[in-house]
């Protein structure tokens, strides 16, 4: 039995040793229930996020919301959202109301004026280009969990 366990552990190590540099796989079993891990980290805006990895020009995160987000505009990063669970309304385009610089190349605001509303649900994916206002709205009592790939833009 001990030999079988040693063999299985060695096989797993050898399989991962063959992975190309920079390759990462997140199994669905690791990502399921991520909202339970993030819920205790929720801030005053009822959002919590965890960066899974950073690579040259992009990073991978998972976020969980139980309330509306602030309006955002990233000057140099595009966002790609992959919805894991729940529903939300994405307001995209238009202009950020009461914009404030929150970090270099990052703007936050109260809401978005003249944006387009898109309903998002589990399995949906969206691409939000750099310099595009966006805001997620989550109905009271609802939850929304999604993966985010942030891509540094050359523009």
C-alpha positions as CSV (number, residue, x, y, z in Angstrom):
1,X,0.0,0.0,0.0
2,X,2.8,2.4,0.9
3,X,4.4,1.7,-2.5
4,X,1.1,2.6,-4.3
5,X,0.8,5.9,-2.4
6,X,4.5,6.7,-3.2
7,X,3.9,5.8,-6.9
8,X,0.8,8.0,-7.1
9,X,2.6,11.0,-5.5
10,X,5.5,10.6,-7.8
11,X,3.3,10.4,-10.9
12,X,1.5,13.6,-9.8
13,X,4.9,15.4,-9.3
14,X,6.2,14.2,-12.7
15,X,3.0,15.3,-14.5
16,X,3.4,18.8,-13.0
17,X,7.1,18.9,-13.7
18,X,6.3,18.6,-17.5
19,X,4.0,21.7,-17.4
20,X,5.4,24.7,-19.4
21,X,6.8,27.6,-17.4
22,X,3.9,30.0,-16.5
23,X,1.2,27.3,-16.9
24,X,-1.4,27.2,-14.2
25,X,-4.6,25.2,-14.0
26,X,-7.4,26.0,-11.5
27,X,-9.7,23.0,-11.3
28,X,-13.4,23.6,-11.0
29,X,-13.3,21.9,-7.6
30,X,-10.9,24.6,-6.4
31,X,-13.1,27.4,-7.7
32,X,-16.4,26.1,-6.6
33,X,-17.5,27.6,-3.3
34,X,-15.0,30.5,-3.6
35,X,-17.6,32.8,-2.3
36,X,-17.4,31.1,1.1
37,X,-13.7,31.9,1.2
38,X,-14.2,35.5,0.1
39,X,-17.3,36.3,2.2
40,X,-15.3,37.0,5.5
41,X,-13.1,39.5,3.5
42,X,-16.0,41.6,2.3
43,X,-15.4,45.4,2.5
44,X,-18.0,48.2,3.1
45,X,-19.1,47.9,-0.6
46,X,-19.9,44.2,0.0
47,X,-17.2,43.0,-2.4
48,X,-14.1,40.8,-1.8
49,X,-11.5,39.7,-4.3
50,X,-8.5,37.5,-4.3
51,X,-5.7,37.6,-6.8
52,X,-4.9,34.0,-7.9
53,X,-1.8,34.8,-10.0
54,X,0.1,37.6,-11.8
55,X,1.8,37.2,-15.1
56,X,3.7,39.7,-17.3
57,X,0.9,41.7,-18.8
58,X,-2.1,40.2,-17.0
59,X,-3.5,38.9,-13.7
60,X,-6.2,36.5,-12.7
61,X,-8.6,37.2,-9.8
62,X,-11.8,35.9,-8.3
63,X,-14.4,38.3,-6.9
64,X,-17.6,37.9,-4.9
65,X,-20.2,40.6,-4.5
66,X,-23.3,40.9,-2.4
67,X,-24.0,44.5,-3.2
68,X,-23.5,47.2,-5.9
69,X,-20.0,48.0,-6.9
70,X,-18.7,51.5,-7.5
71,X,-18.3,52.8,-11.0
72,X,-14.8,52.1,-12.3
73,X,-12.7,53.1,-15.2
74,X,-9.2,51.6,-15.8
75,X,-7.1,53.8,-18.1
76,X,-4.6,51.0,-19.0
77,X,-6.3,47.7,-18.3
78,X,-9.0,45.7,-19.9
79,X,-11.2,43.4,-17.8
80,X,-12.5,40.0,-18.9
81,X,-15.2,38.6,-16.6
82,X,-16.2,34.9,-16.4
83,X,-19.4,34.6,-14.3
84,X,-19.3,31.6,-12.0
85,X,-22.6,32.0,-10.1
86,X,-25.4,34.4,-9.4
87,X,-26.7,37.3,-11.4
88,X,-25.9,41.0,-11.7
89,X,-26.5,44.0,-14.0
90,X,-23.4,45.4,-15.7
91,X,-23.6,49.0,-16.6
92,X,-21.0,49.7,-19.3
93,X,-20.0,52.8,-21.3
94,X,-21.1,56.3,-20.6
95,X,-19.3,58.5,-18.1
96,X,-18.4,58.0,-14.4
97,X,-20.3,60.3,-12.1
98,X,-18.2,62.2,-9.5
99,X,-14.9,60.6,-10.7
100,X,-12.0,60.4,-8.3
101,X,-8.5,59.0,-8.9
102,X,-8.2,55.9,-6.6
103,X,-4.8,54.8,-7.8
104,X,-2.5,55.4,-10.8
105,X,-4.6,55.0,-13.9
106,X,-7.7,54.0,-11.9
107,X,-10.9,56.0,-11.5
108,X,-13.8,55.3,-9.1
109,X,-17.2,57.1,-8.9
110,X,-20.7,56.9,-7.6
111,X,-22.4,55.7,-10.7
112,X,-22.4,55.8,-14.5
113,X,-24.4,58.3,-16.7
114,X,-25.6,57.1,-20.1
115,X,-24.3,53.6,-19.8
116,X,-25.8,50.5,-21.4
117,X,-27.3,47.8,-19.0
118,X,-26.4,44.1,-19.6
119,X,-27.8,41.3,-17.5
120,X,-25.1,38.8,-16.5
121,X,-25.6,35.2,-15.2
122,X,-23.6,32.0,-14.6
123,X,-21.6,31.0,-17.6
124,X,-21.5,34.4,-19.2
125,X,-18.3,36.1,-20.2
126,X,-17.7,39.8,-21.1
127,X,-14.7,41.9,-22.3
128,X,-14.5,45.5,-21.1
129,X,-11.8,47.5,-22.9
130,X,-9.5,49.9,-21.2
131,X,-10.9,53.5,-20.8
132,X,-14.5,52.1,-20.6
133,X,-16.6,52.9,-17.6
134,X,-18.3,50.0,-15.9
135,X,-20.2,49.1,-12.8
136,X,-21.8,45.9,-11.4
137,X,-25.2,46.1,-9.7
138,X,-26.3,43.3,-7.5
139,X,-29.9,43.1,-6.2
140,X,-30.4,43.1,-2.4
141,X,-30.1,39.6,-1.0
142,X,-28.4,38.2,-4.1
143,X,-24.8,37.2,-4.7
144,X,-22.5,37.3,-7.7
145,X,-19.2,35.5,-8.1
146,X,-16.9,35.9,-11.1
147,X,-13.3,35.4,-12.3
148,X,-11.5,38.4,-13.7
149,X,-8.6,38.6,-16.0
150,X,-7.0,42.0,-16.0
151,X,-5.0,42.7,-19.2
152,X,-2.6,45.6,-19.4
153,X,-3.3,47.5,-22.6
154,X,-0.7,48.8,-24.9
155,X,-2.9,51.8,-25.7
